[in-house]
């Protein structure tokens, strides 16, 4: 038995520090995001949920989620990744952000940046930009999977929601397209100008040349 497993048994086992192999494996999985040197501190932290959850399994599930949130937010501030797999991230988001807004969409998420994704009271992800029978539209299984894969790569987006209008988003995209279209495909090709614009350019160049001649 490893040092980590021994600590888990002493903290959550019976009076003799015994846990069945199956329960030890289960608790080890629940506590995977808690560093070994933080297990005792975590057990103290978890006690605040003891009145709410008498069952140790439920207690550990809730406490590990709240602990993970604290560590996640600290790592997010430093630009570091916390989650290494989609399943753990999805479970975290559905529990911690239950009843609140989760994130905006973004390039690669399957949703526009103006789209706000929230988690309802039942842990279901919903698109707040679409109403369906009086409630926000529920994400499909494929949409949910795609979104969580996006959040795994962009963990800084989790819990950060900005109010954006679709109109401004479309305008920005159109402006970018227009700017690209203004450039000739061939960088050496002459830029097309109207006669009026050409005349103004000539006048401007003439005035510039005259000013330079005076300074000389």
QUIKAQUI-V134991 format. One record per residue. N is the residue number from 0. RES is the residue in one letter. PHI is phi as a letter, one per 20 degrees, with the letter a starting at -180 (* if undefined). PSI is psi in whole degrees, -180 to 180 (none if undefined). BURIAL is I if it has 16 or more other ideal C-beta (glycine too) atoms within 10 Angstrom, else O. Layout:
# QUIKAQUI-V134991
N & RES & PHI & PSI & BURIAL
N & RES & PHI & PSI & BURIAL
This chain:
# QUIKAQUI-V134991
0 & X & * & 133 & O
1 & X & f & 167 & O
2 & X & f & -40 & O
3 & X & f & -47 & O
4 & X & f & -37 & O
5 & X & f & -42 & O
6 & X & f & -42 & I
7 & X & f & -42 & I
8 & X & f & -42 & I
9 & X & f & -33 & O
10 & X & e & -36 & I
11 & X & c & 6 & I
12 & X & e & -170 & I
13 & X & f & -168 & O
14 & X & f & -21 & O
15 & X & d & 8 & O
16 & X & m & 31 & O
17 & X & d & 136 & O
18 & X & c & 139 & I
19 & X & f & 154 & O
20 & X & g & -39 & O
21 & X & f & -44 & O
22 & X & f & -36 & I
23 & X & f & -42 & I
24 & X & f & -40 & O
25 & X & f & -46 & O
26 & X & f & -36 & I
27 & X & f & -38 & O
28 & X & f & -44 & O
29 & X & f & -33 & I
30 & X & e & 14 & I
31 & X & f & -25 & O
32 & X & e & 7 & I
33 & X & d & 121 & I
34 & X & f & 149 & O
35 & X & g & -42 & O
36 & X & f & -1 & O
37 & X & d & 1 & O
38 & X & f & -41 & I
39 & X & f & -43 & O
40 & X & f & -38 & O
41 & X & f & -40 & I
42 & X & f & -35 & I
43 & X & f & -43 & O
44 & X & f & -41 & I
45 & X & f & -23 & I
46 & X & f & -24 & O
47 & X & f & -16 & O
48 & X & d & 5 & O
49 & X & f & -39 & O
50 & X & f & -32 & O
51 & X & e & -33 & O
52 & X & c & 105 & O
53 & X & f & -30 & O
54 & X & f & 129 & O
55 & X & f & -38 & O
56 & X & f & -49 & O
57 & X & f & -38 & O
58 & X & f & -49 & I
59 & X & f & -38 & I
60 & X & f & -49 & O
61 & X & f & -45 & O
62 & X & f & -40 & I
63 & X & f & -34 & I
64 & X & f & -45 & I
65 & X & f & -38 & O
66 & X & f & -44 & I
67 & X & f & -37 & I
68 & X & f & -43 & I
69 & X & f & -48 & O
70 & X & f & -42 & O
71 & X & g & -47 & I
72 & X & f & -38 & O
73 & X & f & -42 & O
74 & X & f & -35 & O
75 & X & f & -40 & I
76 & X & f & -30 & O
77 & X & e & 1 & O
78 & X & m & 24 & O
79 & X & d & 155 & O
80 & X & e & 141 & O
81 & X & d & -43 & I
82 & X & e & 140 & I
83 & X & d & -7 & O
84 & X & b & 154 & O
85 & X & f & -41 & O
86 & X & f & -45 & O
87 & X & f & -42 & O
88 & X & f & -45 & I
89 & X & f & -44 & I
90 & X & f & -40 & I
91 & X & f & -50 & I
92 & X & f & -43 & I
93 & X & f & -27 & I
94 & X & e & -51 & I
95 & X & f & -35 & I
96 & X & d & 19 & I
97 & X & f & 126 & I
98 & X & n & 9 & O
99 & X & c & 175 & O
100 & X & f & 140 & I
101 & X & e & -49 & I
102 & X & a & 173 & I
103 & X & e & 165 & I
104 & X & f & -172 & I
105 & X & r & 169 & I
106 & X & g & 120 & O
107 & X & n & -8 & O
108 & X & e & -18 & I
109 & X & n & -1 & I
110 & X & c & 151 & I
111 & X & f & 158 & I
112 & X & f & -26 & I
113 & X & f & -15 & I
114 & X & f & 135 & I
115 & X & d & 126 & I
116 & X & d & 129 & I
117 & X & c & 168 & I
118 & X & d & 124 & I
119 & X & e & -177 & O
120 & X & f & -17 & O
121 & X & d & 7 & O
122 & X & n & 19 & O
123 & X & e & 133 & O
124 & X & f & 136 & I
125 & X & c & 148 & I
126 & X & e & 111 & I
127 & X & f & -5 & O
128 & X & e & -5 & O
129 & X & c & 123 & O
130 & X & e & 137 & O
131 & X & c & 111 & O
132 & X & l & 39 & O
133 & X & n & 0 & O
134 & X & c & 161 & O
135 & X & f & 142 & I
136 & X & f & 133 & O
137 & X & f & 137 & O
138 & X & f & 143 & I
139 & X & f & 169 & O
140 & X & f & -42 & O
141 & X & f & -41 & O
142 & X & f & -41 & I
143 & X & f & -46 & I
144 & X & f & -45 & O
145 & X & f & -41 & I
146 & X & f & -44 & I
147 & X & f & -33 & I
148 & X & f & -38 & I
149 & X & f & -45 & I
150 & X & f & -29 & I
151 & X & f & -36 & I
152 & X & e & -17 & O
153 & X & c & 63 & O
154 & X & f & -19 & I
155 & X & f & -14 & O
156 & X & e & -18 & I
157 & X & f & 125 & I
158 & X & m & 2 & I
159 & X & d & 115 & O
160 & X & c & 128 & I
161 & X & d & 141 & O
162 & X & e & 114 & O
163 & X & c & 149 & I
164 & X & e & 144 & O
165 & X & f & -34 & O
166 & X & f & -47 & O
167 & X & f & -34 & O
168 & X & f & -42 & O
169 & X & f & -40 & O
170 & X & f & -41 & O
171 & X & f & -42 & O
172 & X & f & -41 & O
173 & X & f & -38 & O
174 & X & f & -41 & O
175 & X & f & -41 & O
176 & X & f & -44 & O
177 & X & f & -41 & O
178 & X & f & -38 & O
179 & X & f & -40 & O
180 & X & f & -23 & O
181 & X & f & -23 & O
182 & X & e & 137 & O
183 & X & f & 147 & O
184 & X & f & -38 & O
185 & X & e & 116 & O
186 & X & f & -20 & O
187 & X & e & -4 & O
188 & X & f & 146 & O
189 & X & f & 144 & O
190 & X & e & 128 & O
191 & X & f & 133 & O
192 & X & c & 148 & O
193 & X & f & 163 & O
194 & X & f & -38 & O
195 & X & f & -44 & O
196 & X & f & -38 & O
197 & X & f & -40 & O
198 & X & f & -41 & O
199 & X & f & -38 & O
200 & X & f & -42 & O
201 & X & f & -43 & O
202 & X & f & -41 & O
203 & X & f & -42 & O
204 & X & f & -38 & O
205 & X & f & -44 & O
206 & X & f & -39 & O
207 & X & f & -42 & O
208 & X & f & -39 & O
209 & X & f & -42 & O
210 & X & f & -39 & O
211 & X & f & -36 & O
212 & X & f & -39 & O
213 & X & f & -41 & O
214 & X & f & -33 & O
215 & X & f & none & O
